[in-house]
Amino acid sequence: MRSSGTSGTTDSLELFTTHRSLLFTVAYEMLGSAADAEDVVQEAWIRWAGLDAGVRAEVRDPRAYFVRIVSRQALNRLRTLSRRREEYVGEWLPEPLLTAPDVAEDIELAENVSIAMLAVLESLTPVERAVFVLREVFDAPYEEIAEAVDKSTAAVRQISSRARSHVAARRPRMQVDRSEQQAVVERFLAAVTTGDVQGLMDVLAPDVVLVADGGGIAQASRVPVYGVKKVINLLRPFPQWAVNPKVALLWLNGGLGIRIDDEAGGPSLISVVVEDGRIARIFAMRNPDKLGRVEEETRLAR
């Protein structure tokens, strides 16, 4: 027979595990890094497991309690990461995740965890990002958010309004039918792999922007590339310099993405934003330190 202490720990683990996908999603949205999100969730579990059984029994809403712990830990880490990212070589993009196709069926979740949205969230301050994620993505009450970020409820309302306006001015329009998105991505992929300039002209928006993240490790443009002509000049030579490339479509962060494994240039994961039947944004993630979460699906939840 198990001791009551062992039983209590097991029950606590089961309760925490029930909410684990949600907690990872909260941390990942706040941090844009799967590795850091995992660390935050682990820290939250250690704190929860370390509580006296009587204290745990008094927690009336475990979900809200867990989200509050994770939010605090993520906010602390986000402040540290913000300083590190100022020294990052080139553009910083989120760590991409291989997700199940059903994530795309939850349109709101898919949009919020997309590479494009996470890139927009990078322009917020740590507190603004925490408030935005908790309020707009997870619909947390202002009072709970205030406790999580150590601000007054009135201050949180103001921060939320400011962050919402900031994101609304920058977020991409992503209401695209899945079949249309796939058709556009396939046209883009065919044009890139064959060096078809006209095909690229037809599939790219005139004001397309390409952002690449090599982290100073993999070859990548260190500044965003603006405009269809410059983007085509960057993509057109692919058939000449690629060595035995292997190309596949996969689900990245709730949207259809591209994986390219090339013996010369190394692996690349590409996420795009489709607007009005053309590609308006291209995000190319090439830093190998960020590509470790694409071998198996990551469960996300709200």
C-alpha positions as CSV (number, residue, x, y, z in Angstrom):
1,M,0.0,0.0,0.0
2,R,1.3,3.5,-0.8
3,S,1.9,6.0,1.9
4,S,-0.4,9.0,2.0
5,G,2.5,11.2,1.1
6,T,3.1,9.2,-2.1
7,S,-0.6,9.2,-2.9
8,G,-0.7,13.0,-2.4
9,T,2.2,13.5,-4.7
10,T,0.7,11.2,-7.3
11,D,-2.6,13.1,-7.2
12,S,-0.8,16.4,-7.5
13,L,1.1,15.2,-10.5
14,E,-2.1,14.0,-12.2
15,L,-3.8,17.4,-11.5
16,F,-0.8,19.3,-12.9
17,T,-0.5,16.9,-15.9
18,T,-4.1,17.6,-16.8
19,H,-3.2,21.3,-17.4
20,R,0.3,20.8,-18.7
21,S,-0.4,21.5,-22.4
22,L,-2.2,24.7,-21.5
23,L,0.7,25.8,-19.3
24,F,3.2,25.1,-21.9
25,T,1.2,27.1,-24.4
26,V,1.0,30.1,-22.0
27,A,4.7,30.0,-21.4
28,Y,5.5,29.5,-25.1
29,E,3.3,32.4,-26.2
30,M,5.0,34.7,-23.6
31,L,8.6,33.6,-24.5
32,G,8.6,32.4,-28.1
33,S,11.0,29.6,-27.0
34,A,10.0,26.0,-26.4
35,A,13.1,25.3,-24.4
36,D,12.4,28.2,-22.0
37,A,8.7,27.3,-21.9
38,E,9.6,23.8,-20.8
39,D,11.9,25.1,-18.1
40,V,9.1,27.4,-16.8
41,V,6.6,24.6,-16.7
42,Q,9.1,22.4,-14.8
43,E,9.7,25.2,-12.3
44,A,6.0,25.6,-11.8
45,W,5.7,21.8,-11.1
46,I,8.5,22.0,-8.5
47,R,6.7,24.9,-6.8
48,W,3.4,23.0,-6.8
49,A,4.9,19.7,-5.6
50,G,6.7,21.5,-2.9
51,L,3.6,22.9,-1.3
52,D,2.2,21.4,1.8
53,A,-0.7,19.0,1.1
54,G,-3.0,21.2,3.1
55,V,-2.1,24.3,1.1
56,R,-2.7,22.4,-2.2
57,A,-6.1,21.3,-0.9
58,E,-7.1,25.0,-0.3
59,V,-6.5,25.9,-4.0
60,R,-10.1,26.2,-5.4
61,D,-9.2,26.8,-9.0
62,P,-6.1,24.8,-9.9
63,R,-6.1,26.0,-13.5
64,A,-6.0,29.7,-12.6
65,Y,-3.4,28.9,-9.9
66,F,-1.1,27.1,-12.3
67,V,-1.5,29.8,-15.0
68,R,-0.6,32.5,-12.4
69,I,2.6,30.6,-11.3
70,V,3.6,30.0,-15.0
71,S,2.9,33.6,-15.9
72,R,5.1,34.9,-13.1
73,Q,7.9,32.6,-14.0
74,A,7.7,33.4,-17.7
75,L,7.6,37.1,-17.1
76,N,10.8,36.9,-15.0
77,R,12.5,34.9,-17.7
78,L,11.2,37.2,-20.4
79,R,12.9,40.1,-18.8
80,T,16.2,38.3,-18.9
81,L,15.6,37.1,-22.4
82,S,14.8,40.6,-23.6
83,R,18.3,41.7,-22.6
84,R,19.9,38.7,-24.3
85,R,18.0,39.3,-27.5
86,E,19.4,42.8,-27.8
87,E,22.8,41.0,-28.3
88,Y,21.5,38.4,-30.7
89,V,23.2,38.2,-34.1
90,G,20.7,39.2,-36.8
91,E,16.9,39.0,-36.6
92,W,15.4,36.9,-33.8
93,L,12.5,34.7,-34.7
94,P,10.5,32.3,-32.4
95,E,11.4,28.7,-32.0
96,P,9.1,26.8,-34.4
97,L,6.9,23.9,-33.3
98,L,5.7,20.9,-35.2
99,T,1.9,20.9,-34.4
100,A,-0.9,18.5,-35.2
101,P,-3.3,19.5,-38.1
102,D,-6.1,19.9,-35.6
103,V,-4.5,23.0,-34.1
104,A,-5.3,24.7,-37.4
105,E,-8.9,23.9,-36.9
106,D,-9.0,26.2,-33.8
107,I,-8.5,29.3,-35.9
108,E,-8.0,31.6,-32.9
109,L,-5.4,29.4,-31.4
110,A,-3.6,28.9,-34.7
111,E,-3.4,32.6,-35.3
112,N,-2.1,33.3,-31.8
113,V,0.7,30.7,-31.9
114,S,1.7,31.5,-35.5
115,I,5.2,32.6,-36.2
116,A,3.8,35.8,-37.6
117,M,1.9,36.6,-34.4
118,L,4.8,35.7,-32.1
119,A,7.1,37.9,-34.1
120,V,4.6,40.8,-33.5
121,L,4.6,40.1,-29.8
122,E,8.4,40.6,-29.7
123,S,7.7,44.3,-30.2
124,L,5.9,44.5,-26.8
125,T,7.5,45.1,-23.5
126,P,7.6,42.0,-21.2
127,V,4.7,43.2,-19.1
128,E,2.7,44.2,-22.2
129,R,3.3,40.8,-23.7
130,A,2.3,39.0,-20.5
131,V,-0.9,41.0,-20.2
132,F,-1.8,40.6,-23.8
133,V,-1.3,36.9,-23.9
134,L,-3.3,36.3,-20.6
135,R,-6.1,38.6,-21.6
136,E,-6.5,38.3,-25.4
137,V,-5.4,34.7,-25.9
138,F,-6.5,33.0,-22.7
139,D,-9.3,35.4,-21.5
140,A,-8.0,35.6,-18.0
141,P,-9.8,38.1,-15.7
142,Y,-8.1,41.4,-15.1
143,E,-7.9,40.7,-11.4
144,E,-6.0,37.4,-12.0
145,I,-3.6,39.1,-14.5
146,A,-3.0,41.9,-12.0
147,E,-1.9,39.3,-9.4
148,A,0.3,37.5,-11.9
149,V,2.2,40.7,-13.1
150,D,2.1,42.5,-9.7
151,K,0.2,45.5,-11.0
152,S,-3.1,47.1,-10.0
153,T,-6.2,46.0,-11.9
154,A,-6.6,49.5,-13.3
155,A,-3.0,49.5,-14.5
156,V,-3.6,46.1,-16.2
157,R,-6.6,47.4,-18.0
158,Q,-4.5,50.3,-19.4
159,I,-1.7,48.0,-20.4
160,S,-4.1,45.6,-22.1
161,S,-5.6,48.4,-24.1
162,R,-2.2,49.7,-25.2
163,A,-0.9,46.3,-26.1
164,R,-4.1,45.4,-28.0
165,S,-3.8,48.6,-30.1
166,H,-0.1,47.9,-30.8
167,V,-0.7,44.4,-31.9
168,A,-3.8,45.3,-34.0
169,A,-1.7,47.7,-36.0
170,R,0.9,45.1,-36.8
171,R,-0.8,41.7,-36.9
172,P,-1.1,40.1,-40.3
173,R,-4.5,39.3,-41.8
174,M,-4.5,35.5,-41.7
175,Q,-8.1,34.5,-42.4
176,V,-7.2,32.2,-45.3
177,D,-9.0,29.0,-46.3
178,R,-6.7,26.0,-45.6
179,S,-7.0,24.7,-49.2
180,E,-6.1,28.2,-50.6
181,Q,-3.1,28.5,-48.2
182,Q,-1.9,25.1,-49.4
183,A,-2.2,26.0,-53.0
184,V,-0.3,29.2,-52.6
185,V,2.5,27.5,-50.5
186,E,2.8,24.7,-53.2
187,R,3.1,27.3,-55.9
188,F,5.8,29.2,-54.0
189,L,7.7,26.0,-53.3
190,A,7.6,24.9,-56.9
191,A,8.9,28.3,-58.0
192,V,11.7,28.4,-55.4
193,T,13.0,24.9,-56.1
194,T,13.1,25.4,-59.9
195,G,14.3,29.0,-59.9
196,D,11.1,30.1,-61.7
197,V,11.3,33.9,-61.6
198,Q,7.9,34.5,-63.2
199,G,6.4,31.9,-60.8
200,L,7.9,33.9,-57.9
201,M,6.6,37.2,-59.3
202,D,3.1,35.7,-59.5
203,V,3.0,34.2,-56.0
204,L,4.7,36.9,-54.0
205,A,3.0,40.2,-53.0
206,P,4.7,43.3,-54.3
207,D,5.5,44.5,-50.8
208,V,6.6,41.0,-49.5
209,V,8.9,40.9,-46.6
210,L,11.4,38.1,-45.8
211,V,12.8,37.7,-42.3
212,A,15.5,35.1,-41.7
213,D,17.0,33.9,-38.4
214,G,20.4,32.3,-38.6
215,G,21.6,33.4,-35.2
216,G,25.1,33.9,-36.5
217,I,25.4,30.1,-37.0
218,A,23.6,29.4,-40.2
219,Q,23.8,31.7,-43.3
220,A,20.9,34.1,-43.3
221,S,20.2,37.8,-44.1
222,R,20.8,39.7,-40.9
223,V,18.2,42.4,-41.7
224,P,14.6,42.0,-43.2
225,V,14.4,42.0,-47.0
226,Y,11.7,44.2,-48.4
227,G,10.0,44.1,-51.8
228,V,9.4,41.5,-54.4
229,K,12.5,42.2,-56.5
230,K,14.9,41.9,-53.6
231,V,13.2,38.8,-52.2
232,I,13.3,37.1,-55.6
233,N,17.0,38.0,-56.0
234,L,17.6,36.2,-52.7
235,L,15.5,33.1,-53.5
236,R,16.2,32.7,-57.2
237,P,19.7,31.0,-56.9
238,F,18.4,28.2,-54.7
239,P,18.6,25.5,-57.4
240,Q,22.2,26.4,-58.1
241,W,23.6,26.3,-54.5
242,A,21.4,23.6,-53.0
243,V,22.9,20.1,-52.7
244,N,20.5,17.2,-52.7
245,P,17.7,19.2,-51.1
246,K,14.8,17.4,-49.5
247,V,11.6,19.4,-49.3
248,A,8.4,18.7,-47.3
249,L,5.2,20.4,-46.2
250,L,4.4,20.2,-42.5
251,W,2.3,21.9,-39.9
252,L,4.3,24.7,-38.1
253,N,2.7,26.6,-35.3
254,G,-0.8,25.8,-36.5
255,G,-0.2,26.7,-40.1
256,L,1.2,25.0,-43.2
257,G,4.9,25.4,-43.4
258,I,7.9,24.1,-45.4
259,R,10.9,22.1,-44.3
260,I,14.0,22.1,-46.5
261,D,17.0,19.9,-45.7
262,D,20.0,20.8,-47.8
263,E,23.4,19.2,-47.6
264,A,25.1,22.5,-48.4
265,G,23.0,25.0,-46.5
266,G,21.6,22.9,-43.7
267,P,18.0,22.7,-42.5
268,S,15.5,25.5,-42.9
269,L,11.9,25.9,-41.6
270,I,9.7,28.4,-43.5
271,S,6.5,29.9,-42.4
272,V,4.5,32.2,-44.6
273,V,1.6,34.6,-44.4
274,V,-0.9,34.5,-47.2
275,E,-2.9,37.6,-48.0
276,D,-5.2,38.0,-51.0
277,G,-3.8,34.9,-52.7
278,R,-0.2,35.9,-52.5
279,I,2.6,35.5,-49.9
280,A,3.0,38.7,-47.9
281,R,5.5,37.6,-45.3
282,I,8.2,34.9,-45.3
283,F,9.8,33.7,-42.0
284,A,12.9,31.5,-42.5
285,M,14.2,29.9,-39.4
286,R,17.7,28.6,-39.9
287,N,19.4,28.7,-36.5
288,P,20.0,25.0,-35.7
289,D,19.7,25.7,-32.0
290,K,16.0,26.5,-32.5
291,L,15.1,23.5,-34.7
292,G,14.9,20.8,-32.1
293,R,11.1,20.7,-31.7
294,V,10.2,19.6,-35.2
295,E,10.8,15.9,-35.0
296,E,7.7,15.2,-32.9
297,E,4.4,17.1,-32.5
298,T,3.9,19.5,-29.6
299,R,0.5,19.6,-28.0
300,L,-0.9,23.1,-27.6
301,A,-4.1,24.0,-25.7
302,R,-6.2,26.9,-24.5
